[in-house]
Amino acid sequence: MRRARGSWVPPRGRRARNAVPVPATGRAGNRRVTGDRGFLLAPACSRVFPKPFRFVHPFSMPPSALAARRPKPLLRTVVTLVLLGGLGWGGYKLWVQISPGLFGTKRVEKVAVTKVRTATIAEEIVAVGRLRAVFSTELRSEINGRIVKILAVDGQRVKRSDEILRLDQQDLLTQITEIERSIEAAKLRAQRARRDHERLLELQKRGVVTLKDFEDSRITYSLAENDAAIAEARAANLRDKLAKTVIRAPHDGTLLLRDLTEGQVITGAAAQNGGTLLGEVADLSQLMVRTNINEIDVARIKLADVARVRVDSMRSVLIAGVVKRIATSALESSSDRTRVFPVDVILEEPDERLRPGMSATVMFTLARVEDAPAVPLNAVFSTAESARYVFIKKGETFAVHEVEIGIADTRYIQIVSGLKIGDEVARSRPLEFEGELPVAAALPAVKPRSNKTKSTDPGPAPAGGDNSKPAAPPVRS
């Protein structure tokens, strides 16, 4: 079949597979592009390519275009060298880590050291608690009722017997009116029984009535008087309840009223849950912090010991306090089921900004030394026999050195003997001492005390001894 002049002829073979599209120049259409290096595919590719393209065969491209498409040898060389250098450095680091284990040699370890220096050390017991008034009374109603009037506001200064709120009295007033009528009826019955008894008494003297009738009149008279007395007792009880519908201040102080509303129904203190807490009347001129101390540390605290109190809302203010009360019996902590003892610390100079319920931190200072030789806590180790030792640096090696320690805080521990200022000790156990027990000397044995013979050996100090000689802090073994 003969094609018309100017029609498009699709490329065939290798020429079609290696055709490269390039933007066409000149007029668009279905005529051939002049020259032997390209052909126009506009009619067939008009749906795929919105603009005509010229496909150029690679073998017909100029040498400069082919050279630009080839990768540059310099760039290839640089990338190859960088990759080889990274692989070599990683292999070197891996060899340094595994070579000591492969050949049985010990790994070289850099042990951190520290110098013995002078420091001020204060051994303290830190506990948390809440502020409360030294003298305060909770307000609870003795009867159930509905609040009809609130006569005071929170934070108001009140005097003794000032009215704070009132409960509904209508029910009690109705009962009192009813019981008063019962009292009058009981008194009338008693008067009638008394007159009947007196009349029968006269007739009995003349022998007109029998002894049975006389005794019945006497008993009737006694029962009428008894009913009248019972009614009067009930009336007195209702009047007492009526007086309890008015909640009054038990003493002078500041009213700390809860969030109450008129019309709210409250329960009395005789209820199973202790009744509704209405508020508290507190004397804010004296405040204290009540904190819980565990059974190990409570033996080291004594009455009249000085403590420091820091309130969380005023971190920059440090208030002095005195221990005024240490509980004689322990309580069980609800959080971790441990035994704790409540301790009260009274603030000597309370600030006006302090309020009951604020969180506070109490610090009890047990012992304090100044300019004493000290090392960090992690530089002292311990054996099973409670012998303390350090690793002192001698040249490039370390040696075990036994020391005697004193008090400690959260950072440093006092060195009583065994080291001097400037000595360097390790802050961790060197590898050459792993799994060994360097210190063989143990503490001297304590002879048991006898009831007949008084021992001269005082033995080790107990954990709850005098504050001037607190128990040694725990160190690592």
NUSELO-226467 format. One record per residue (C-alpha): residue number from 1; residue in three letters; y, z, x. Coordinates in Angstrom, 1 decimal. Example, Ala and Ser with C-alpha at 12.3 -4.5 7.8 and 13.67 -1.06 7.14 Angstrom:
<rs>
- 1;ALA;-4.5;7.8;12.3
- 2;SER;-1.1;7.1;13.7
</rs>
This chain:
<rs>
- 1;MET;0.0;0.0;0.0
- 2;ARG;3.3;-1.0;1.4
- 3;ARG;6.1;1.6;1.4
- 4;ALA;9.6;0.7;0.5
- 5;ARG;12.2;0.4;3.1
- 6;GLY;14.0;3.8;3.8
- 7;SER;11.2;6.0;2.3
- 8;TRP;10.0;9.1;4.0
- 9;VAL;6.9;9.0;6.2
- 10;PRO;5.2;12.4;6.7
- 11;PRO;4.3;13.2;10.3
- 12;ARG;0.7;13.2;11.3
- 13;GLY;-1.5;14.9;13.9
- 14;ARG;-0.1;16.8;16.9
- 15;ARG;3.4;15.7;16.0
- 16;ALA;3.3;17.4;12.6
- 17;ARG;1.8;20.7;13.9
- 18;ASN;4.4;21.1;16.7
- 19;ALA;7.5;20.1;14.6
- 20;VAL;10.4;22.6;15.1
- 21;PRO;13.1;22.8;12.4
- 22;VAL;16.7;22.6;13.7
- 23;PRO;19.9;22.2;11.7
- 24;ALA;20.6;18.6;10.9
- 25;THR;23.8;16.9;11.9
- 26;GLY;25.4;13.9;10.2
- 27;ARG;24.9;12.8;6.7
- 28;ALA;22.1;14.1;4.5
- 29;GLY;19.7;11.9;2.7
- 30;ASN;16.3;10.3;2.9
- 31;ARG;17.2;7.8;5.7
- 32;ARG;15.8;8.2;9.2
- 33;VAL;17.9;9.9;11.9
- 34;THR;18.7;7.5;14.7
- 35;GLY;16.8;7.9;17.8
- 36;ASP;13.1;8.6;18.8
- 37;ARG;13.4;12.4;19.0
- 38;GLY;13.6;13.5;15.4
- 39;PHE;13.0;12.6;11.8
- 40;LEU;14.4;13.9;8.5
- 41;LEU;12.2;15.8;6.0
- 42;ALA;14.9;16.3;3.4
- 43;PRO;13.1;14.6;0.4
- 44;ALA;10.0;16.7;0.7
- 45;CYS;11.7;20.0;1.8
- 46;SER;14.6;20.0;-0.7
- 47;ARG;13.0;22.6;-2.8
- 48;VAL;12.1;24.9;0.2
- 49;PHE;15.2;24.3;2.3
- 50;PRO;18.5;24.1;0.4
- 51;LYS;20.0;22.1;3.3
- 52;PRO;18.4;19.4;5.3
- 53;PHE;16.8;20.2;8.6
- 54;ARG;15.9;18.1;11.6
- 55;PHE;12.5;18.8;13.1
- 56;VAL;12.3;18.1;16.9
- 57;HIS;9.1;17.7;18.8
- 58;PRO;8.7;20.1;21.7
- 59;PHE;7.8;17.4;24.1
- 60;SER;11.0;15.6;23.2
- 61;MET;13.2;18.7;23.9
- 62;PRO;15.5;18.6;27.0
- 63;PRO;14.4;20.5;30.1
- 64;SER;17.3;23.0;29.8
- 65;ALA;16.1;24.0;26.2
- 66;LEU;12.5;24.5;27.4
- 67;ALA;13.6;26.7;30.3
- 68;ALA;15.6;28.9;27.9
- 69;ARG;12.5;29.5;25.8
- 70;ARG;10.3;30.6;28.8
- 71;PRO;10.3;34.4;29.6
- 72;LYS;12.4;35.4;32.6
- 73;PRO;10.3;36.5;35.6
- 74;LEU;12.8;39.2;36.7
- 75;LEU;12.8;41.0;33.4
- 76;ARG;9.0;40.9;33.2
- 77;THR;8.8;42.4;36.7
- 78;VAL;11.2;45.3;35.9
- 79;VAL;9.3;46.2;32.7
- 80;THR;6.0;46.2;34.5
- 81;LEU;7.3;48.4;37.3
- 82;VAL;8.7;51.0;34.8
- 83;LEU;5.4;51.2;32.9
- 84;LEU;3.4;51.6;36.2
- 85;GLY;5.8;54.3;37.4
- 86;GLY;5.5;56.3;34.1
- 87;LEU;1.7;56.1;34.2
- 88;GLY;1.7;57.2;37.9
- 89;TRP;4.0;60.2;37.2
- 90;GLY;1.9;61.3;34.2
- 91;GLY;-1.3;61.0;36.3
- 92;TYR;0.3;63.1;39.1
- 93;LYS;1.2;65.9;36.7
- 94;LEU;-2.2;65.9;35.1
- 95;TRP;-3.8;66.1;38.5
- 96;VAL;-1.7;69.1;39.5
- 97;GLN;-2.9;70.9;36.4
- 98;ILE;-6.6;70.2;36.7
- 99;SER;-7.2;69.9;40.4
- 100;PRO;-7.2;73.8;41.1
- 101;GLY;-10.0;74.2;38.5
- 102;LEU;-12.0;71.3;39.9
- 103;PHE;-12.0;72.5;43.5
- 104;GLY;-12.2;76.3;42.7
- 105;THR;-8.8;77.3;44.0
- 106;LYS;-6.5;79.7;42.1
- 107;ARG;-3.5;78.3;40.3
- 108;VAL;-0.2;79.2;41.8
- 109;GLU;1.8;81.3;39.3
- 110;LYS;5.4;82.3;39.4
- 111;VAL;5.7;85.9;38.3
- 112;ALA;9.0;87.1;37.0
- 113;VAL;10.3;90.2;38.8
- 114;THR;13.1;92.7;38.1
- 115;LYS;14.9;95.3;40.2
- 116;VAL;15.0;99.0;39.5
- 117;ARG;18.5;99.8;38.3
- 118;THR;20.4;102.7;36.9
- 119;ALA;20.8;102.9;33.1
- 120;THR;21.7;105.3;30.3
- 121;ILE;18.7;105.8;28.1
- 122;ALA;18.7;107.6;24.7
- 123;GLU;15.4;108.2;23.0
- 124;GLU;16.1;108.0;19.2
- 125;ILE;14.3;108.0;15.9
- 126;VAL;15.8;105.4;13.6
- 127;ALA;15.2;105.6;9.8
- 128;VAL;16.8;104.1;6.7
- 129;GLY;17.9;105.8;3.5
- 130;ARG;20.5;105.9;0.7
- 131;LEU;23.7;107.8;0.2
- 132;ARG;23.7;110.4;-2.5
- 133;ALA;25.8;113.4;-3.5
- 134;VAL;24.9;116.8;-2.2
- 135;PHE;25.4;118.3;-5.7
- 136;SER;24.7;116.1;-8.7
- 137;THR;23.0;116.4;-12.1
- 138;GLU;21.4;113.6;-14.1
- 139;LEU;22.5;113.2;-17.7
- 140;ARG;19.7;112.9;-20.3
- 141;SER;19.6;113.6;-23.9
- 142;GLU;17.3;116.4;-25.2
- 143;ILE;16.8;114.6;-28.5
- 144;ASN;16.3;111.1;-29.8
- 145;GLY;19.3;109.4;-31.4
- 146;ARG;21.7;106.5;-31.6
- 147;ILE;25.0;106.4;-29.6
- 148;VAL;28.0;106.3;-32.0
- 149;LYS;30.8;107.1;-29.6
- 150;ILE;31.4;106.9;-25.8
- 151;LEU;34.2;109.2;-24.8
- 152;ALA;34.3;108.7;-21.0
- 153;VAL;34.2;105.8;-18.6
- 154;ASP;32.4;105.3;-15.3
- 155;GLY;34.1;106.9;-12.3
- 156;GLN;36.1;109.3;-14.4
- 157;ARG;36.8;112.9;-13.1
- 158;VAL;35.3;115.4;-15.6
- 159;LYS;35.4;119.1;-16.0
- 160;ARG;32.7;121.4;-17.2
- 161;SER;31.8;121.0;-20.9
- 162;ASP;33.9;117.8;-21.3
- 163;GLU;32.5;115.5;-24.0
- 164;ILE;30.9;112.3;-22.6
- 165;LEU;29.3;110.7;-25.6
- 166;ARG;28.1;111.5;-29.1
- 167;LEU;24.9;110.7;-31.0
- 168;ASP;24.5;110.0;-34.7
- 169;GLN;24.6;113.4;-36.7
- 170;GLN;24.0;112.2;-40.3
- 171;ASP;20.3;112.9;-40.4
- 172;LEU;20.7;116.4;-38.9
- 173;LEU;23.6;117.2;-41.3
- 174;THR;21.4;116.3;-44.3
- 175;GLN;18.6;118.5;-43.1
- 176;ILE;20.9;121.4;-42.4
- 177;THR;22.3;121.1;-46.0
- 178;GLU;18.8;121.1;-47.4
- 179;ILE;17.7;124.0;-45.4
- 180;GLU;20.7;126.0;-46.4
- 181;ARG;19.8;125.6;-50.0
- 182;SER;16.3;126.7;-49.2
- 183;ILE;17.7;129.8;-47.6
- 184;GLU;19.7;130.7;-50.7
- 185;ALA;16.6;130.2;-52.9
- 186;ALA;14.5;132.3;-50.6
- 187;LYS;17.0;135.1;-50.7
- 188;LEU;17.1;135.0;-54.5
- 189;ARG;13.3;135.2;-54.7
- 190;ALA;13.4;138.1;-52.3
- 191;GLN;16.0;140.0;-54.4
- 192;ARG;13.9;139.5;-57.5
- 193;ALA;10.8;140.7;-55.8
- 194;ARG;12.7;143.7;-54.5
- 195;ARG;13.9;144.7;-58.0
- 196;ASP;10.4;144.3;-59.4
- 197;HIS;9.0;146.4;-56.6
- 198;GLU;11.5;149.2;-57.2
- 199;ARG;10.8;149.3;-60.9
- 200;LEU;7.1;149.5;-60.4
- 201;LEU;7.7;152.2;-57.9
- 202;GLU;9.4;154.4;-60.6
- 203;LEU;6.6;153.6;-63.0
- 204;GLN;3.9;154.4;-60.5
- 205;LYS;5.4;157.8;-59.9
- 206;ARG;5.1;158.5;-63.7
- 207;GLY;1.5;157.1;-63.6
- 208;VAL;2.3;154.2;-66.0
- 209;VAL;1.2;151.3;-63.7
- 210;THR;-2.0;151.0;-61.7
- 211;LEU;-2.1;151.1;-58.0
- 212;LYS;-3.1;147.4;-57.8
- 213;ASP;0.0;146.2;-59.7
- 214;PHE;2.2;148.3;-57.4
- 215;GLU;0.6;146.8;-54.2
- 216;ASP;1.0;143.3;-55.6
- 217;SER;4.7;143.8;-56.1
- 218;ARG;5.1;145.1;-52.6
- 219;ILE;3.3;142.1;-51.1
- 220;THR;5.3;139.7;-53.2
- 221;TYR;8.5;141.3;-52.0
- 222;SER;7.4;141.1;-48.3
- 223;LEU;6.5;137.4;-48.7
- 224;ALA;9.9;136.5;-50.2
- 225;GLU;11.7;138.2;-47.3
- 226;ASN;9.4;136.3;-44.8
- 227;ASP;10.2;133.0;-46.5
- 228;ALA;13.9;133.7;-46.2
- 229;ALA;13.6;134.5;-42.5
- 230;ILE;11.6;131.3;-41.8
- 231;ALA;14.3;129.2;-43.6
- 232;GLU;17.0;130.8;-41.5
- 233;ALA;15.1;130.0;-38.3
- 234;ARG;14.7;126.4;-39.3
- 235;ALA;18.4;126.2;-40.0
- 236;ALA;19.2;127.7;-36.5
- 237;ASN;17.0;125.0;-34.9
- 238;LEU;18.7;122.2;-36.8
- 239;ARG;22.1;123.6;-35.8
- 240;ASP;21.0;123.6;-32.1
- 241;LYS;19.9;120.0;-32.4
- 242;LEU;23.2;119.2;-34.0
- 243;ALA;25.0;120.7;-31.0
- 244;LYS;22.8;118.6;-28.6
- 245;THR;24.1;115.4;-30.2
- 246;VAL;27.2;115.8;-28.1
- 247;ILE;26.5;115.1;-24.4
- 248;ARG;28.8;117.3;-22.2
- 249;ALA;29.4;117.5;-18.5
- 250;PRO;27.3;120.2;-16.9
- 251;HIS;29.8;120.9;-14.1
- 252;ASP;33.0;119.5;-12.5
- 253;GLY;32.6;116.2;-10.7
- 254;THR;32.8;112.4;-11.0
- 255;LEU;31.0;110.7;-13.8
- 256;LEU;28.6;107.9;-12.7
- 257;LEU;27.8;106.4;-16.1
- 258;ARG;25.1;103.8;-16.7
- 259;ASP;25.6;100.6;-18.7
- 260;LEU;25.6;102.1;-22.2
- 261;THR;26.9;100.6;-25.5
- 262;GLU;27.7;102.1;-28.8
- 263;GLY;24.8;101.7;-31.2
- 264;GLN;22.2;101.9;-28.5
- 265;VAL;19.1;104.0;-29.3
- 266;ILE;18.0;106.5;-26.6
- 267;THR;15.0;108.7;-26.2
- 268;GLY;14.9;112.3;-25.4
- 269;ALA;13.9;114.0;-22.2
- 270;ALA;10.7;115.2;-23.9
- 271;ALA;9.4;111.7;-24.0
- 272;GLN;6.5;110.5;-21.8
- 273;ASN;8.8;108.5;-19.6
- 274;GLY;11.3;111.3;-19.2
- 275;GLY;13.8;109.8;-21.6
- 276;THR;16.8;107.5;-21.2
- 277;LEU;18.9;108.1;-18.1
- 278;LEU;22.5;108.2;-19.3
- 279;GLY;24.3;108.7;-16.0
- 280;GLU;25.0;111.3;-13.4
- 281;VAL;27.8;113.8;-12.7
- 282;ALA;28.2;114.1;-8.9
- 283;ASP;30.5;115.9;-6.5
- 284;LEU;31.6;113.1;-4.2
- 285;SER;33.4;115.4;-1.9
- 286;GLN;30.1;116.0;0.0
- 287;LEU;27.6;113.1;0.6
- 288;MET;24.3;113.0;2.3
- 289;VAL;21.6;110.6;3.3
- 290;ARG;18.0;111.2;2.2
- 291;THR;15.5;109.4;4.4
- 292;ASN;11.8;109.5;5.0
- 293;ILE;10.3;110.3;8.4
- 294;ASN;6.7;109.7;9.3
- 295;GLU;4.4;112.6;10.1
- 296;ILE;4.4;111.8;13.8
- 297;ASP;8.2;112.0;14.3
- 298;VAL;9.0;114.7;11.8
- 299;ALA;7.7;117.4;14.2
- 300;ARG;10.4;116.3;16.8
- 301;ILE;13.3;116.9;14.4
- 302;LYS;14.7;120.4;13.7
- 303;LEU;17.3;121.8;11.4
- 304;ALA;20.9;121.6;12.5
- 305;ASP;20.1;118.6;14.8
- 306;VAL;23.0;116.1;15.1
- 307;ALA;22.4;112.6;13.8
- 308;ARG;24.5;109.5;13.6
- 309;VAL;24.8;107.5;10.3
- 310;ARG;25.9;103.9;10.0
- 311;VAL;26.4;102.4;6.5
- 312;ASP;25.4;98.8;6.1
- 313;SER;28.6;97.9;4.3
- 314;MET;30.7;99.3;7.1
- 315;ARG;28.8;98.4;10.3
- 316;SER;31.7;99.3;12.6
- 317;VAL;32.0;102.9;11.3
- 318;LEU;29.7;105.5;12.8
- 319;ILE;29.6;108.9;10.9
- 320;ALA;28.3;112.1;12.4
- 321;GLY;25.8;114.2;10.3
- 322;VAL;23.7;117.3;10.5
- 323;VAL;20.1;117.8;9.4
- 324;LYS;20.2;120.3;6.5
- 325;ARG;16.7;120.0;5.0
- 326;ILE;13.3;119.0;6.2
- 327;ALA;10.6;118.9;3.4
- 328;THR;7.7;121.3;3.9
- 329;SER;5.2;119.0;2.2
- 330;ALA;4.6;115.3;2.6
- 331;LEU;4.9;112.5;0.1
- 332;GLU;2.9;109.3;0.1
- 333;SER;4.9;106.2;0.7
- 334;SER;4.5;103.6;-2.0
- 335;SER;4.9;100.6;0.4
- 336;ASP;2.2;101.3;3.1
- 337;ARG;0.4;104.4;1.8
- 338;THR;1.5;106.6;4.7
- 339;ARG;2.6;110.2;4.7
- 340;VAL;6.3;110.8;5.0
- 341;PHE;8.6;113.8;4.8
- 342;PRO;12.0;113.6;3.1
- 343;VAL;14.9;114.7;5.4
- 344;ASP;18.4;115.3;4.2
- 345;VAL;21.4;114.6;6.6
- 346;ILE;24.8;115.8;5.4
- 347;LEU;27.8;113.8;6.5
- 348;GLU;30.5;115.9;8.2
- 349;GLU;33.5;113.6;7.4
- 350;PRO;32.7;111.3;4.5
- 351;ASP;34.8;108.2;4.0
- 352;GLU;36.6;107.5;0.7
- 353;ARG;35.0;104.1;0.6
- 354;LEU;31.5;105.5;0.5
- 355;ARG;29.6;105.4;-2.8
- 356;PRO;26.3;106.9;-3.8
- 357;GLY;23.5;104.4;-3.6
- 358;MET;24.7;102.6;-0.5
- 359;SER;22.1;101.8;2.2
- 360;ALA;22.5;103.6;5.5
- 361;THR;20.7;103.9;8.9
- 362;VAL;20.2;107.3;10.4
- 363;MET;19.7;107.7;14.2
- 364;PHE;18.3;111.0;15.5
- 365;THR;18.9;111.4;19.2
- 366;LEU;16.0;113.3;20.8
- 367;ALA;16.9;113.1;24.5
- 368;ARG;19.5;111.3;26.6
- 369;VAL;19.8;110.7;30.4
- 370;GLU;22.6;108.9;32.2
- 371;ASP;22.5;106.9;35.5
- 372;ALA;18.7;107.3;35.7
- 373;PRO;16.4;104.8;37.6
- 374;ALA;14.9;102.5;34.9
- 375;VAL;12.9;99.3;34.5
- 376;PRO;12.2;97.2;31.5
- 377;LEU;9.4;98.3;29.2
- 378;ASN;7.2;95.4;30.0
- 379;ALA;7.1;96.3;33.7
- 380;VAL;5.1;99.5;33.2
- 381;PHE;1.4;99.5;32.6
- 382;SER;-1.1;102.1;31.6
- 383;THR;-4.8;102.9;32.3
- 384;ALA;-7.3;104.3;29.9
- 385;GLU;-6.6;107.8;31.5
- 386;SER;-2.9;107.4;30.7
- 387;ALA;-1.9;106.9;34.3
- 388;ARG;1.3;104.8;34.6
- 389;TYR;1.7;102.1;37.3
- 390;VAL;3.7;99.0;38.2
- 391;PHE;3.2;96.0;40.4
- 392;ILE;5.7;96.3;43.2
- 393;LYS;6.6;93.2;45.2
- 394;LYS;5.9;93.2;49.0
- 395;GLY;6.8;90.0;50.6
- 396;GLU;5.0;87.2;48.7
- 397;THR;2.4;89.4;47.2
- 398;PHE;2.2;92.4;44.8
- 399;ALA;0.8;95.8;45.2
- 400;VAL;-0.2;98.5;42.6
- 401;HIS;2.1;101.5;42.7
- 402;GLU;1.7;104.6;40.5
- 403;VAL;4.8;106.0;38.9
- 404;GLU;5.9;108.9;36.7
- 405;ILE;7.9;108.0;33.6
- 406;GLY;10.4;109.9;31.4
- 407;ILE;12.0;108.9;28.2
- 408;ALA;12.5;105.3;26.9
- 409;ASP;14.5;103.4;24.4
- 410;THR;14.0;99.9;23.0
- 411;ARG;14.8;98.2;26.3
- 412;TYR;14.3;100.4;29.3
- 413;ILE;12.0;103.3;30.4
- 414;GLN;13.0;106.0;32.8
- 415;ILE;11.3;106.2;36.2
- 416;VAL;11.1;109.9;37.3
- 417;SER;9.3;109.3;40.6
- 418;GLY;7.5;106.5;42.5
- 419;LEU;10.3;103.9;42.8
- 420;LYS;13.8;103.8;44.1
- 421;ILE;16.9;101.8;43.3
- 422;GLY;16.5;98.2;44.3
- 423;ASP;12.7;97.9;44.4
- 424;GLU;11.4;94.7;42.8
- 425;VAL;8.5;95.0;40.3
- 426;ALA;6.7;92.4;38.2
- 427;ARG;7.4;92.0;34.5
- 428;SER;3.9;90.8;33.8
- 429;ARG;0.4;91.3;35.3
- 430;PRO;-0.2;88.9;38.2
- 431;LEU;-3.3;86.8;38.1
- 432;GLU;-5.0;88.4;41.0
- 433;PHE;-5.1;91.7;39.1
- 434;GLU;-6.6;90.2;35.9
- 435;GLY;-9.6;92.1;34.6
- 436;GLU;-9.3;94.9;37.2
- 437;LEU;-8.4;98.6;36.9
- 438;PRO;-5.9;99.0;39.8
- 439;VAL;-5.2;102.7;39.4
- 440;ALA;-8.3;104.9;39.7
- 441;ALA;-6.4;108.3;39.5
- 442;ALA;-6.4;109.9;36.1
- 443;LEU;-4.4;112.7;34.7
- 444;PRO;-5.7;116.2;35.6
- 445;ALA;-8.1;117.6;33.1
- 446;VAL;-6.9;120.4;30.8
- 447;LYS;-9.0;123.5;30.6
- 448;PRO;-9.7;124.9;27.1
- 449;ARG;-7.7;128.0;26.2
- 450;SER;-9.7;131.2;25.7
- 451;ASN;-8.8;133.9;23.2
- 452;LYS;-9.6;136.6;25.8
- 453;THR;-8.2;135.0;29.0
- 454;LYS;-4.7;133.6;29.1
- 455;SER;-4.7;130.2;30.9
- 456;THR;-2.1;129.5;33.5
- 457;ASP;-2.4;125.7;33.1
- 458;PRO;0.1;124.7;30.4
- 459;GLY;-1.7;121.4;29.8
- 460;PRO;0.0;118.3;28.5
- 461;ALA;2.9;118.6;26.2
- 462;PRO;2.1;118.0;22.5
- 463;ALA;3.4;115.0;20.6
- 464;GLY;5.6;117.2;18.5
- 465;GLY;7.0;119.5;21.2
- 466;ASP;10.6;120.4;22.1
- 467;ASN;13.2;117.7;21.8
- 468;SER;14.2;118.0;25.4
- 469;LYS;10.7;116.8;26.5
- 470;PRO;9.7;114.1;24.1
- 471;ALA;6.3;112.5;24.2
- 472;ALA;6.0;109.5;26.5
- 473;PRO;6.4;106.2;24.9
- 474;PRO;3.5;103.8;24.7
- 475;VAL;3.2;101.1;27.4
- 476;ARG;0.9;98.2;28.0
- 477;SER;-2.5;98.7;29.5
</rs>
